[in-house]
Amino acid sequence: MAKAPFLLPTAFVGCPYGGRFKFTEFKARLDRLPFDWYYADTGLKTRQLLSILTTNIKAAHFGLFDLSYWNTTVA
């Protein structure tokens, strides 16, 4: 009998992608954790940002928002 595939929990990540925030380091650390991550910057070529955000937030089990530096978009 085949084993059932293991489904990882999903999390939406809201964070700044530039400036003082080091996104590549942040993403590298998150990728080590057993989660499937949704980022707001994925898939921008085909749909509007608001559509992507609402779809990903609804699909995620958890949300992770970094407010270390003030960013109105994340807030």
CHARMM-style PDB file with segment names, atoms N, HN, CA, C and O in Angstrom:
ATOM      1  N   MET     1       0.843  -1.183   0.000  1.00  0.00      PROA
ATOM      2  CA  MET     1       0.000   0.000   0.000  1.00  0.00      PROA
ATOM      3  C   MET     1       0.886   1.243   0.000  1.00  0.00      PROA
ATOM      4  O   MET     1       1.859   1.318   0.750  1.00  0.00      PROA
ATOM      5  N   ALA     2       0.553   2.194  -0.825  1.00  0.00      PROA
ATOM      6  HN  ALA     2      -0.237   2.133  -1.434  1.00  0.00      PROA
ATOM      7  CA  ALA     2       1.328   3.430  -0.943  1.00  0.00      PROA
ATOM      8  C   ALA     2       1.076   4.321   0.264  1.00  0.00      PROA
ATOM      9  O   ALA     2      -0.018   4.347   0.828  1.00  0.00      PROA
ATOM     10  N   LYS     3       2.119   5.048   0.640  1.00  0.00      PROA
ATOM     11  HN  LYS     3       3.007   5.026   0.182  1.00  0.00      PROA
ATOM     12  CA  LYS     3       1.979   5.983   1.745  1.00  0.00      PROA
ATOM     13  C   LYS     3       1.283   7.249   1.266  1.00  0.00      PROA
ATOM     14  O   LYS     3       1.472   7.683   0.129  1.00  0.00      PROA
ATOM     15  N   ALA     4       0.486   7.829   2.134  1.00  0.00      PROA
ATOM     16  HN  ALA     4       0.333   7.476   3.058  1.00  0.00      PROA
ATOM     17  CA  ALA     4      -0.171   9.094   1.811  1.00  0.00      PROA
ATOM     18  C   ALA     4       0.874  10.204   1.802  1.00  0.00      PROA
ATOM     19  O   ALA     4       1.763  10.217   2.653  1.00  0.00      PROA
ATOM     20  N   PRO     5       0.780  11.131   0.857  1.00  0.00      PROA
ATOM     21  CA  PRO     5       1.752  12.232   0.827  1.00  0.00      PROA
ATOM     22  C   PRO     5       1.609  13.096   2.070  1.00  0.00      PROA
ATOM     23  O   PRO     5       0.500  13.326   2.554  1.00  0.00      PROA
ATOM     24  N   PHE     6       2.709  13.560   2.571  1.00  0.00      PROA
ATOM     25  HN  PHE     6       3.610  13.373   2.178  1.00  0.00      PROA
ATOM     26  CA  PHE     6       2.724  14.416   3.749  1.00  0.00      PROA
ATOM     27  C   PHE     6       2.467  15.855   3.314  1.00  0.00      PROA
ATOM     28  O   PHE     6       3.198  16.401   2.488  1.00  0.00      PROA
ATOM     29  N   LEU     7       1.444  16.454   3.862  1.00  0.00      PROA
ATOM     30  HN  LEU     7       0.850  16.011   4.533  1.00  0.00      PROA
ATOM     31  CA  LEU     7       1.125  17.836   3.532  1.00  0.00      PROA
ATOM     32  C   LEU     7       1.718  18.766   4.584  1.00  0.00      PROA
ATOM     33  O   LEU     7       1.432  18.639   5.774  1.00  0.00      PROA
ATOM     34  N   LEU     8       2.533  19.685   4.137  1.00  0.00      PROA
ATOM     35  HN  LEU     8       2.766  19.788   3.169  1.00  0.00      PROA
ATOM     36  CA  LEU     8       3.109  20.657   5.043  1.00  0.00      PROA
ATOM     37  C   LEU     8       2.101  21.767   5.315  1.00  0.00      PROA
ATOM     38  O   LEU     8       1.305  22.105   4.438  1.00  0.00      PROA
ATOM     39  N   PRO     9       2.122  22.337   6.516  1.00  0.00      PROA
ATOM     40  CA  PRO     9       1.282  23.505   6.753  1.00  0.00      PROA
ATOM     41  C   PRO     9       1.763  24.665   5.885  1.00  0.00      PROA
ATOM     42  O   PRO     9       2.938  24.740   5.525  1.00  0.00      PROA
ATOM     43  N   THR    10       0.854  25.552   5.560  1.00  0.00      PROA
ATOM     44  HN  THR    10      -0.100  25.490   5.852  1.00  0.00      PROA
ATOM     45  CA  THR    10       1.196  26.691   4.717  1.00  0.00      PROA
ATOM     46  C   THR    10       1.148  27.971   5.534  1.00  0.00      PROA
ATOM     47  O   THR    10       0.385  28.080   6.494  1.00  0.00      PROA
ATOM     48  N   ALA    11       1.961  28.928   5.148  1.00  0.00      PROA
ATOM     49  HN  ALA    11       2.580  28.839   4.368  1.00  0.00      PROA
ATOM     50  CA  ALA    11       1.992  30.211   5.833  1.00  0.00      PROA
ATOM     51  C   ALA    11       2.186  31.320   4.809  1.00  0.00      PROA
ATOM     52  O   ALA    11       2.981  31.194   3.877  1.00  0.00      PROA
ATOM     53  N   PHE    12       1.451  32.398   4.997  1.00  0.00      PROA
ATOM     54  HN  PHE    12       0.806  32.500   5.754  1.00  0.00      PROA
ATOM     55  CA  PHE    12       1.602  33.590   4.161  1.00  0.00      PROA
ATOM     56  C   PHE    12       2.589  34.522   4.844  1.00  0.00      PROA
ATOM     57  O   PHE    12       2.497  34.757   6.049  1.00  0.00      PROA
ATOM     58  N   VAL    13       3.540  35.054   4.072  1.00  0.00      PROA
ATOM     59  HN  VAL    13       3.615  34.862   3.094  1.00  0.00      PROA
ATOM     60  CA  VAL    13       4.556  35.946   4.616  1.00  0.00      PROA
ATOM     61  C   VAL    13       4.329  37.351   4.089  1.00  0.00      PROA
ATOM     62  O   VAL    13       4.336  37.582   2.880  1.00  0.00      PROA
ATOM     63  N   GLY    14       4.129  38.281   5.000  1.00  0.00      PROA
ATOM     64  HN  GLY    14       4.124  38.094   5.982  1.00  0.00      PROA
ATOM     65  CA  GLY    14       4.023  39.696   4.656  1.00  0.00      PROA
ATOM     66  C   GLY    14       5.237  40.413   5.218  1.00  0.00      PROA
ATOM     67  O   GLY    14       5.403  40.501   6.434  1.00  0.00      PROA
ATOM     68  N   CYS    15       6.079  40.922   4.342  1.00  0.00      PROA
ATOM     69  HN  CYS    15       5.944  40.850   3.354  1.00  0.00      PROA
ATOM     70  CA  CYS    15       7.291  41.603   4.788  1.00  0.00      PROA
ATOM     71  C   CYS    15       7.757  42.548   3.695  1.00  0.00      PROA
ATOM     72  O   CYS    15       7.351  42.412   2.540  1.00  0.00      PROA
ATOM     73  N   PRO    16       8.617  43.515   4.053  1.00  0.00      PROA
ATOM     74  CA  PRO    16       9.185  44.378   3.023  1.00  0.00      PROA
ATOM     75  C   PRO    16      10.172  43.591   2.166  1.00  0.00      PROA
ATOM     76  O   PRO    16      10.767  42.619   2.631  1.00  0.00      PROA
ATOM     77  N   TYR    17      10.343  44.006   0.928  1.00  0.00      PROA
ATOM     78  HN  TYR    17       9.860  44.796   0.550  1.00  0.00      PROA
ATOM     79  CA  TYR    17      11.245  43.304   0.012  1.00  0.00      PROA
ATOM     80  C   TYR    17      12.486  44.110  -0.333  1.00  0.00      PROA
ATOM     81  O   TYR    17      13.265  43.702  -1.194  1.00  0.00      PROA
ATOM     82  N   GLY    18      12.680  45.226   0.311  1.00  0.00      PROA
ATOM     83  HN  GLY    18      12.047  45.557   1.010  1.00  0.00      PROA
ATOM     84  CA  GLY    18      13.851  46.043   0.012  1.00  0.00      PROA
ATOM     85  C   GLY    18      14.188  46.930   1.186  1.00  0.00      PROA
ATOM     86  O   GLY    18      13.678  46.738   2.290  1.00  0.00      PROA
ATOM     87  N   GLY    19      15.040  47.896   0.948  1.00  0.00      PROA
ATOM     88  HN  GLY    19      15.454  48.052   0.051  1.00  0.00      PROA
ATOM     89  CA  GLY    19      15.433  48.811   2.016  1.00  0.00      PROA
ATOM     90  C   GLY    19      16.343  48.135   3.020  1.00  0.00      PROA
ATOM     91  O   GLY    19      17.190  47.321   2.651  1.00  0.00      PROA
ATOM     92  N   ARG    20      16.172  48.471   4.288  1.00  0.00      PROA
ATOM     93  HN  ARG    20      15.484  49.132   4.588  1.00  0.00      PROA
ATOM     94  CA  ARG    20      17.023  47.918   5.344  1.00  0.00      PROA
ATOM     95  C   ARG    20      16.712  46.456   5.639  1.00  0.00      PROA
ATOM     96  O   ARG    20      17.549  45.752   6.203  1.00  0.00      PROA
ATOM     97  N   PHE    21      15.537  45.995   5.273  1.00  0.00      PROA
ATOM     98  HN  PHE    21      14.857  46.567   4.815  1.00  0.00      PROA
ATOM     99  CA  PHE    21      15.140  44.616   5.544  1.00  0.00      PROA
ATOM    100  C   PHE    21      15.874  43.674   4.592  1.00  0.00      PROA
ATOM    101  O   PHE    21      15.823  43.858   3.376  1.00  0.00      PROA
ATOM    102  N   LYS    22      16.546  42.679   5.132  1.00  0.00      PROA
ATOM    103  HN  LYS    22      16.588  42.529   6.119  1.00  0.00      PROA
ATOM    104  CA  LYS    22      17.321  41.744   4.312  1.00  0.00      PROA
ATOM    105  C   LYS    22      16.440  40.550   3.951  1.00  0.00      PROA
ATOM    106  O   LYS    22      16.459  39.523   4.630  1.00  0.00      PROA
ATOM    107  N   PHE    23      15.672  40.697   2.882  1.00  0.00      PROA
ATOM    108  HN  PHE    23      15.656  41.532   2.331  1.00  0.00      PROA
ATOM    109  CA  PHE    23      14.687  39.687   2.499  1.00  0.00      PROA
ATOM    110  C   PHE    23      15.331  38.352   2.147  1.00  0.00      PROA
ATOM    111  O   PHE    23      14.808  37.308   2.534  1.00  0.00      PROA
ATOM    112  N   THR    24      16.440  38.352   1.431  1.00  0.00      PROA
ATOM    113  HN  THR    24      16.866  39.200   1.117  1.00  0.00      PROA
ATOM    114  CA  THR    24      17.045  37.082   1.012  1.00  0.00      PROA
ATOM    115  C   THR    24      17.502  36.261   2.216  1.00  0.00      PROA
ATOM    116  O   THR    24      17.365  35.037   2.210  1.00  0.00      PROA
ATOM    117  N   GLU    25      18.043  36.911   3.247  1.00  0.00      PROA
ATOM    118  HN  GLU    25      18.154  37.905   3.252  1.00  0.00      PROA
ATOM    119  CA  GLU    25      18.435  36.193   4.462  1.00  0.00      PROA
ATOM    120  C   GLU    25      17.203  35.680   5.203  1.00  0.00      PROA
ATOM    121  O   GLU    25      17.187  34.553   5.697  1.00  0.00      PROA
ATOM    122  N   PHE    26      16.189  36.509   5.273  1.00  0.00      PROA
ATOM    123  HN  PHE    26      16.202  37.425   4.872  1.00  0.00      PROA
ATOM    124  CA  PHE    26      14.932  36.144   5.931  1.00  0.00      PROA
ATOM    125  C   PHE    26      14.312  34.927   5.243  1.00  0.00      PROA
ATOM    126  O   PHE    26      13.889  33.980   5.907  1.00  0.00      PROA
ATOM    127  N   LYS    27      14.260  34.957   3.916  1.00  0.00      PROA
ATOM    128  HN  LYS    27      14.604  35.726   3.377  1.00  0.00      PROA
ATOM    129  CA  LYS    27      13.673  33.850   3.151  1.00  0.00      PROA
ATOM    130  C   LYS    27      14.497  32.573   3.309  1.00  0.00      PROA
ATOM    131  O   LYS    27      13.934  31.483   3.420  1.00  0.00      PROA
ATOM    132  N   ALA    28      15.813  32.699   3.321  1.00  0.00      PROA
ATOM    133  HN  ALA    28      16.270  33.584   3.231  1.00  0.00      PROA
ATOM    134  CA  ALA    28      16.675  31.521   3.483  1.00  0.00      PROA
ATOM    135  C   ALA    28      16.419  30.835   4.820  1.00  0.00      PROA
ATOM    136  O   ALA    28      16.426  29.606   4.894  1.00  0.00      PROA
ATOM    137  N   ARG    29      16.196  31.606   5.866  1.00  0.00      PROA
ATOM    138  HN  ARG    29      16.190  32.604   5.806  1.00  0.00      PROA
ATOM    139  CA  ARG    29      15.903  31.012   7.181  1.00  0.00      PROA
ATOM    140  C   ARG    29      14.530  30.371   7.205  1.00  0.00      PROA
ATOM    141  O   ARG    29      14.355  29.304   7.792  1.00  0.00      PROA
ATOM    142  N   LEU    30      13.557  31.006   6.577  1.00  0.00      PROA
ATOM    143  HN  LEU    30      13.700  31.874   6.100  1.00  0.00      PROA
ATOM    144  CA  LEU    30      12.214  30.431   6.543  1.00  0.00      PROA
ATOM    145  C   LEU    30      12.181  29.132   5.748  1.00  0.00      PROA
ATOM    146  O   LEU    30      11.455  28.203   6.102  1.00  0.00      PROA
ATOM    147  N   ASP    31      12.961  29.065   4.680  1.00  0.00      PROA
ATOM    148  HN  ASP    31      13.551  29.820   4.393  1.00  0.00      PROA
ATOM    149  CA  ASP    31      12.962  27.874   3.832  1.00  0.00      PROA
ATOM    150  C   ASP    31      13.504  26.636   4.543  1.00  0.00      PROA
ATOM    151  O   ASP    31      13.298  25.519   4.070  1.00  0.00      PROA
ATOM    152  N   ARG    32      14.186  26.814   5.660  1.00  0.00      PROA
ATOM    153  HN  ARG    32      14.354  27.722   6.044  1.00  0.00      PROA
ATOM    154  CA  ARG    32      14.678  25.676   6.439  1.00  0.00      PROA
ATOM    155  C   ARG    32      13.574  25.040   7.287  1.00  0.00      PROA
ATOM    156  O   ARG    32      13.723  23.909   7.751  1.00  0.00      PROA
ATOM    157  N   LEU    33      12.488  25.749   7.485  1.00  0.00      PROA
ATOM    158  HN  LEU    33      12.367  26.667   7.108  1.00  0.00      PROA
ATOM    159  CA  LEU    33      11.390  25.255   8.321  1.00  0.00      PROA
ATOM    160  C   LEU    33      10.428  24.398   7.505  1.00  0.00      PROA
ATOM    161  O   LEU    33      10.304  24.596   6.296  1.00  0.00      PROA
ATOM    162  N   PRO    34       9.751  23.456   8.141  1.00  0.00      PROA
ATOM    163  CA  PRO    34       8.845  22.547   7.413  1.00  0.00      PROA
ATOM    164  C   PRO    34       7.491  23.192   7.114  1.00  0.00      PROA
ATOM    165  O   PRO    34       6.463  22.765   7.639  1.00  0.00      PROA
ATOM    166  N   PHE    35       7.498  24.202   6.283  1.00  0.00      PROA
ATOM    167  HN  PHE    35       8.332  24.549   5.856  1.00  0.00      PROA
ATOM    168  CA  PHE    35       6.292  24.909   5.857  1.00  0.00      PROA
ATOM    169  C   PHE    35       6.353  25.127   4.353  1.00  0.00      PROA
ATOM    170  O   PHE    35       7.434  25.144   3.763  1.00  0.00      PROA
ATOM    171  N   ASP    36       5.207  25.290   3.747  1.00  0.00      PROA
ATOM    172  HN  ASP    36       4.330  25.276   4.227  1.00  0.00      PROA
ATOM    173  CA  ASP    36       5.122  25.829   2.392  1.00  0.00      PROA
ATOM    174  C   ASP    36       4.812  27.307   2.554  1.00  0.00      PROA
ATOM    175  O   ASP    36       3.830  27.670   3.201  1.00  0.00      PROA
ATOM    176  N   TRP    37       5.643  28.160   1.971  1.00  0.00      PROA
ATOM    177  HN  TRP    37       6.441  27.864   1.446  1.00  0.00      PROA
ATOM    178  CA  TRP    37       5.529  29.607   2.165  1.00  0.00      PROA
ATOM    179  C   TRP    37       4.887  30.275   0.955  1.00  0.00      PROA
ATOM    180  O   TRP    37       5.208  29.947  -0.187  1.00  0.00      PROA
ATOM    181  N   TYR    38       3.992  31.198   1.206  1.00  0.00      PROA
ATOM    182  HN  TYR    38       3.731  31.465   2.134  1.00  0.00      PROA
ATOM    183  CA  TYR    38       3.417  32.061   0.173  1.00  0.00      PROA
ATOM    184  C   TYR    38       3.968  33.460   0.390  1.00  0.00      PROA
ATOM    185  O   TYR    38       3.871  34.011   1.487  1.00  0.00      PROA
ATOM    186  N   TYR    39       4.545  34.032  -0.657  1.00  0.00      PROA
ATOM    187  HN  TYR    39       4.623  33.585  -1.548  1.00  0.00      PROA
ATOM    188  CA  TYR    39       5.074  35.385  -0.600  1.00  0.00      PROA
ATOM    189  C   TYR    39       4.247  36.281  -1.519  1.00  0.00      PROA
ATOM    190  O   TYR    39       3.731  35.823  -2.538  1.00  0.00      PROA
ATOM    191  N   ALA    40       4.125  37.535  -1.165  1.00  0.00      PROA
ATOM    192  HN  ALA    40       4.545  37.907  -0.337  1.00  0.00      PROA
ATOM    193  CA  ALA    40       3.297  38.465  -1.929  1.00  0.00      PROA
ATOM    194  C   ALA    40       3.887  38.803  -3.292  1.00  0.00      PROA
ATOM    195  O   ALA    40       3.162  39.285  -4.163  1.00  0.00      PROA
ATOM    196  N   ASP    41       5.159  38.569  -3.501  1.00  0.00      PROA
ATOM    197  HN  ASP    41       5.748  38.178  -2.794  1.00  0.00      PROA
ATOM    198  CA  ASP    41       5.789  38.986  -4.753  1.00  0.00      PROA
ATOM    199  C   ASP    41       5.725  37.927  -5.845  1.00  0.00      PROA
ATOM    200  O   ASP    41       6.255  38.155  -6.933  1.00  0.00      PROA
ATOM    201  N   THR    42       5.103  36.788  -5.604  1.00  0.00      PROA
ATOM    202  HN  THR    42       4.673  36.602  -4.721  1.00  0.00      PROA
ATOM    203  CA  THR    42       5.070  35.723  -6.601  1.00  0.00      PROA
ATOM    204  C   THR    42       3.885  35.881  -7.545  1.00  0.00      PROA
ATOM    205  O   THR    42       2.796  36.261  -7.115  1.00  0.00      PROA
ATOM    206  N   GLY    43       4.083  35.597  -8.803  1.00  0.00      PROA
ATOM    207  HN  GLY    43       4.967  35.288  -9.153  1.00  0.00      PROA
ATOM    208  CA  GLY    43       3.003  35.589  -9.781  1.00  0.00      PROA
ATOM    209  C   GLY    43       2.483  36.943 -10.216  1.00  0.00      PROA
ATOM    210  O   GLY    43       1.346  37.033 -10.680  1.00  0.00      PROA
ATOM    211  N   LEU    44       3.261  37.991 -10.088  1.00  0.00      PROA
ATOM    212  HN  LEU    44       4.185  37.918  -9.711  1.00  0.00      PROA
ATOM    213  CA  LEU    44       2.780  39.329 -10.413  1.00  0.00      PROA
ATOM    214  C   LEU    44       2.596  39.563 -11.906  1.00  0.00      PROA
ATOM    215  O   LEU    44       1.984  40.558 -12.295  1.00  0.00      PROA
ATOM    216  N   LYS    45       3.101  38.688 -12.738  1.00  0.00      PROA
ATOM    217  HN  LYS    45       3.598  37.881 -12.422  1.00  0.00      PROA
ATOM    218  CA  LYS    45       3.026  38.916 -14.180  1.00  0.00      PROA
ATOM    219  C   LYS    45       1.645  38.604 -14.749  1.00  0.00      PROA
ATOM    220  O   LYS    45       1.310  39.078 -15.834  1.00  0.00      PROA
ATOM    221  N   THR    46       0.845  37.822 -14.043  1.00  0.00      PROA
ATOM    222  HN  THR    46       1.117  37.437 -13.161  1.00  0.00      PROA
ATOM    223  CA  THR    46      -0.420  37.388 -14.613  1.00  0.00      PROA
ATOM    224  C   THR    46      -1.649  37.999 -13.961  1.00  0.00      PROA
ATOM    225  O   THR    46      -2.690  38.125 -14.606  1.00  0.00      PROA
ATOM    226  N   ARG    47      -1.548  38.380 -12.699  1.00  0.00      PROA
ATOM    227  HN  ARG    47      -0.703  38.278 -12.175  1.00  0.00      PROA
ATOM    228  CA  ARG    47      -2.714  38.901 -12.002  1.00  0.00      PROA
ATOM    229  C   ARG    47      -2.358  40.144 -11.205  1.00  0.00      PROA
ATOM    230  O   ARG    47      -1.184  40.479 -11.042  1.00  0.00      PROA
ATOM    231  N   GLN    48      -3.374  40.816 -10.715  1.00  0.00      PROA
ATOM    232  HN  GLN    48      -4.327  40.544 -10.848  1.00  0.00      PROA
ATOM    233  CA  GLN    48      -3.141  41.984  -9.890  1.00  0.00      PROA
ATOM    234  C   GLN    48      -2.695  41.558  -8.499  1.00  0.00      PROA
ATOM    235  O   GLN    48      -3.034  40.469  -8.036  1.00  0.00      PROA
ATOM    236  N   LEU    49      -1.939  42.417  -7.842  1.00  0.00      PROA
ATOM    237  HN  LEU    49      -1.664  43.301  -8.218  1.00  0.00      PROA
ATOM    238  CA  LEU    49      -1.388  42.115  -6.527  1.00  0.00      PROA
ATOM    239  C   LEU    49      -2.478  41.797  -5.511  1.00  0.00      PROA
ATOM    240  O   LEU    49      -2.336  40.841  -4.749  1.00  0.00      PROA
ATOM    241  N   LEU    50      -3.550  42.561  -5.478  1.00  0.00      PROA
ATOM    242  HN  LEU    50      -3.665  43.337  -6.098  1.00  0.00      PROA
ATOM    243  CA  LEU    50      -4.613  42.332  -4.504  1.00  0.00      PROA
ATOM    244  C   LEU    50      -5.236  40.954  -4.673  1.00  0.00      PROA
ATOM    245  O   LEU    50      -5.566  40.299  -3.684  1.00  0.00      PROA
ATOM    246  N   SER    51      -5.396  40.515  -5.891  1.00  0.00      PROA
ATOM    247  HN  SER    51      -5.127  41.047  -6.694  1.00  0.00      PROA
ATOM    248  CA  SER    51      -5.934  39.183  -6.159  1.00  0.00      PROA
ATOM    249  C   SER    51      -4.993  38.100  -5.646  1.00  0.00      PROA
ATOM    250  O   SER    51      -5.442  37.108  -5.072  1.00  0.00      PROA
ATOM    251  N   ILE    52      -3.707  38.283  -5.847  1.00  0.00      PROA
ATOM    252  HN  ILE    52      -3.343  39.088  -6.313  1.00  0.00      PROA
ATOM    253  CA  ILE    52      -2.709  37.322  -5.366  1.00  0.00      PROA
ATOM    254  C   ILE    52      -2.716  37.274  -3.841  1.00  0.00      PROA
ATOM    255  O   ILE    52      -2.706  36.196  -3.246  1.00  0.00      PROA
ATOM    256  N   LEU    53      -2.732  38.439  -3.220  1.00  0.00      PROA
ATOM    257  HN  LEU    53      -2.739  39.315  -3.703  1.00  0.00      PROA
ATOM    258  CA  LEU    53      -2.720  38.500  -1.758  1.00  0.00      PROA
ATOM    259  C   LEU    53      -3.936  37.809  -1.151  1.00  0.00      PROA
ATOM    260  O   LEU    53      -3.791  36.997  -0.236  1.00  0.00      PROA
ATOM    261  N   THR    54      -5.110  38.113  -1.638  1.00  0.00      PROA
ATOM    262  HN  THR    54      -5.227  38.772  -2.381  1.00  0.00      PROA
ATOM    263  CA  THR    54      -6.314  37.512  -1.056  1.00  0.00      PROA
ATOM    264  C   THR    54      -6.347  36.008  -1.276  1.00  0.00      PROA
ATOM    265  O   THR    54      -6.758  35.270  -0.381  1.00  0.00      PROA
ATOM    266  N   THR    55      -5.928  35.541  -2.433  1.00  0.00      PROA
ATOM    267  HN  THR    55      -5.595  36.141  -3.160  1.00  0.00      PROA
ATOM    268  CA  THR    55      -5.890  34.099  -2.700  1.00  0.00      PROA
ATOM    269  C   THR    55      -4.918  33.399  -1.764  1.00  0.00      PROA
ATOM    270  O   THR    55      -5.253  32.367  -1.182  1.00  0.00      PROA
ATOM    271  N   ASN    56      -3.718  33.950  -1.611  1.00  0.00      PROA
ATOM    272  HN  ASN    56      -3.446  34.788  -2.084  1.00  0.00      PROA
ATOM    273  CA  ASN    56      -2.704  33.322  -0.766  1.00  0.00      PROA
ATOM    274  C   ASN    56      -3.065  33.376   0.715  1.00  0.00      PROA
ATOM    275  O   ASN    56      -2.823  32.411   1.439  1.00  0.00      PROA
ATOM    276  N   ILE    57      -3.633  34.474   1.173  1.00  0.00      PROA
ATOM    277  HN  ILE    57      -3.829  35.258   0.585  1.00  0.00      PROA
ATOM    278  CA  ILE    57      -4.011  34.587   2.585  1.00  0.00      PROA
ATOM    279  C   ILE    57      -5.134  33.606   2.908  1.00  0.00      PROA
ATOM    280  O   ILE    57      -5.120  32.984   3.970  1.00  0.00      PROA
ATOM    281  N   LYS    58      -6.099  33.458   2.017  1.00  0.00      PROA
ATOM    282  HN  LYS    58      -6.111  33.963   1.153  1.00  0.00      PROA
ATOM    283  CA  LYS    58      -7.188  32.513   2.247  1.00  0.00      PROA
ATOM    284  C   LYS    58      -6.706  31.067   2.255  1.00  0.00      PROA
ATOM    285  O   LYS    58      -7.261  30.234   2.970  1.00  0.00      PROA
ATOM    286  N   ALA    59      -5.680  30.762   1.469  1.00  0.00      PROA
ATOM    287  HN  ALA    59      -5.228  31.439   0.888  1.00  0.00      PROA
ATOM    288  CA  ALA    59      -5.180  29.390   1.359  1.00  0.00      PROA
ATOM    289  C   ALA    59      -4.238  29.007   2.496  1.00  0.00      PROA
ATOM    290  O   ALA    59      -4.026  27.819   2.739  1.00  0.00      PROA
ATOM    291  N   ALA    60      -3.675  29.977   3.191  1.00  0.00      PROA
ATOM    292  HN  ALA    60      -3.848  30.942   2.994  1.00  0.00      PROA
ATOM    293  CA  ALA    60      -2.661  29.701   4.211  1.00  0.00      PROA
ATOM    294  C   ALA    60      -3.278  29.310   5.545  1.00  0.00      PROA
ATOM    295  O   ALA    60      -4.355  29.773   5.919  1.00  0.00      PROA
ATOM    296  N   HSD    61      -2.563  28.444   6.247  1.00  0.00      PROA
ATOM    297  HN  HSD    61      -1.688  28.067   5.943  1.00  0.00      PROA
ATOM    298  CA  HSD    61      -2.962  28.059   7.598  1.00  0.00      PROA
ATOM    299  C   HSD    61      -2.534  29.111   8.621  1.00  0.00      PROA
ATOM    300  O   HSD    61      -3.214  29.325   9.625  1.00  0.00      PROA
ATOM    301  N   PHE    62      -1.406  29.760   8.358  1.00  0.00      PROA
ATOM    302  HN  PHE    62      -0.853  29.586   7.543  1.00  0.00      PROA
ATOM    303  CA  PHE    62      -0.837  30.743   9.279  1.00  0.00      PROA
ATOM    304  C   PHE    62      -0.405  31.985   8.513  1.00  0.00      PROA
ATOM    305  O   PHE    62      -0.226  31.943   7.296  1.00  0.00      PROA
ATOM    306  N   GLY    63      -0.242  33.078   9.226  1.00  0.00      PROA
ATOM    307  HN  GLY    63      -0.387  33.112  10.215  1.00  0.00      PROA
ATOM    308  CA  GLY    63       0.289  34.306   8.648  1.00  0.00      PROA
ATOM    309  C   GLY    63       1.490  34.767   9.451  1.00  0.00      PROA
ATOM    310  O   GLY    63       1.478  34.717  10.681  1.00  0.00      PROA
ATOM    311  N   LEU    64       2.517  35.212   8.764  1.00  0.00      PROA
ATOM    312  HN  LEU    64       2.527  35.253   7.765  1.00  0.00      PROA
ATOM    313  CA  LEU    64       3.720  35.729   9.402  1.00  0.00      PROA
ATOM    314  C   LEU    64       3.994  37.099   8.796  1.00  0.00      PROA
ATOM    315  O   LEU    64       4.268  37.218   7.602  1.00  0.00      PROA
ATOM    316  N   PHE    65       3.918  38.129   9.629  1.00  0.00      PROA
ATOM    317  HN  PHE    65       3.696  38.033  10.599  1.00  0.00      PROA
ATOM    318  CA  PHE    65       4.104  39.494   9.157  1.00  0.00      PROA
ATOM    319  C   PHE    65       5.240  40.133   9.930  1.00  0.00      PROA
ATOM    320  O   PHE    65       5.232  40.141  11.161  1.00  0.00      PROA
ATOM    321  N   ASP    66       6.213  40.665   9.217  1.00  0.00      PROA
ATOM    322  HN  ASP    66       6.220  40.658   8.217  1.00  0.00      PROA
ATOM    323  CA  ASP    66       7.345  41.316   9.845  1.00  0.00      PROA
ATOM    324  C   ASP    66       7.129  42.819   9.830  1.00  0.00      PROA
ATOM    325  O   ASP    66       7.049  43.440   8.771  1.00  0.00      PROA
ATOM    326  N   LEU    67       7.038  43.390  11.014  1.00  0.00      PROA
ATOM    327  HN  LEU    67       7.103  42.885  11.875  1.00  0.00      PROA
ATOM    328  CA  LEU    67       6.830  44.836  11.141  1.00  0.00      PROA
ATOM    329  C   LEU    67       8.022  45.503  11.821  1.00  0.00      PROA
ATOM    330  O   LEU    67       7.868  46.535  12.475  1.00  0.00      PROA
ATOM    331  N   SER    68       9.214  44.915  11.667  1.00  0.00      PROA
ATOM    332  HN  SER    68       9.339  44.077  11.135  1.00  0.00      PROA
ATOM    333  CA  SER    68      10.418  45.464  12.286  1.00  0.00      PROA
ATOM    334  C   SER    68      10.669  46.896  11.846  1.00  0.00      PROA
ATOM    335  O   SER    68      11.006  47.759  12.656  1.00  0.00      PROA
ATOM    336  N   TYR    69      10.501  47.136  10.556  1.00  0.00      PROA
ATOM    337  HN  TYR    69      10.227  46.435   9.898  1.00  0.00      PROA
ATOM    338  CA  TYR    69      10.641  48.476  10.000  1.00  0.00      PROA
ATOM    339  C   TYR    69       9.279  48.884   9.471  1.00  0.00      PROA
ATOM    340  O   TYR    69       8.584  48.077   8.853  1.00  0.00      PROA
ATOM    341  N   TRP    70       8.902  50.101   9.702  1.00  0.00      PROA
ATOM    342  HN  TRP    70       9.467  50.756  10.204  1.00  0.00      PROA
ATOM    343  CA  TRP    70       7.579  50.559   9.300  1.00  0.00      PROA
ATOM    344  C   TRP    70       7.412  50.451   7.781  1.00  0.00      PROA
ATOM    345  O   TRP    70       8.209  50.990   7.013  1.00  0.00      PROA
ATOM    346  N   ASN    71       6.388  49.762   7.380  1.00  0.00      PROA
ATOM    347  HN  ASN    71       5.740  49.324   8.004  1.00  0.00      PROA
ATOM    348  CA  ASN    71       6.069  49.594   5.967  1.00  0.00      PROA
ATOM    349  C   ASN    71       4.552  49.590   5.846  1.00  0.00      PROA
ATOM    350  O   ASN    71       3.894  48.673   6.336  1.00  0.00      PROA
ATOM    351  N   THR    72       4.003  50.585   5.212  1.00  0.00      PROA
ATOM    352  HN  THR    72       4.537  51.331   4.814  1.00  0.00      PROA
ATOM    353  CA  THR    72       2.542  50.707   5.137  1.00  0.00      PROA
ATOM    354  C   THR    72       1.908  49.557   4.384  1.00  0.00      PROA
ATOM    355  O   THR    72       0.784  49.166   4.700  1.00  0.00      PROA
ATOM    356  N   THR    73       2.592  49.006   3.403  1.00  0.00      PROA
ATOM    357  HN  THR    73       3.505  49.323   3.147  1.00  0.00      PROA
ATOM    358  CA  THR    73       2.037  47.909   2.634  1.00  0.00      PROA
ATOM    359  C   THR    73       1.871  46.669   3.506  1.00  0.00      PROA
ATOM    360  O   THR    73       0.844  45.995   3.424  1.00  0.00      PROA
ATOM    361  N   VAL    74       2.846  46.362   4.326  1.00  0.00      PROA
ATOM    362  HN  VAL    74       3.680  46.910   4.393  1.00  0.00      PROA
ATOM    363  CA  VAL    74       2.765  45.202   5.211  1.00  0.00      PROA
ATOM    364  C   VAL    74       1.709  45.427   6.275  1.00  0.00      PROA
ATOM    365  O   VAL    74       0.937  44.522   6.595  1.00  0.00      PROA
ATOM    366  N   ALA    75       1.674  46.647   6.831  1.00  0.00      PROA
ATOM    367  HN  ALA    75       2.301  47.381   6.572  1.00  0.00      PROA
ATOM    368  CA  ALA    75       0.706  46.940   7.893  1.00  0.00      PROA
ATOM    369  C   ALA    75      -0.699  46.861   7.341  1.00  0.00      PROA
ATOM    370  OT1 ALA    75      -1.664  47.075   8.076  1.00  0.00      PROA
TER     371      ALA     75
END
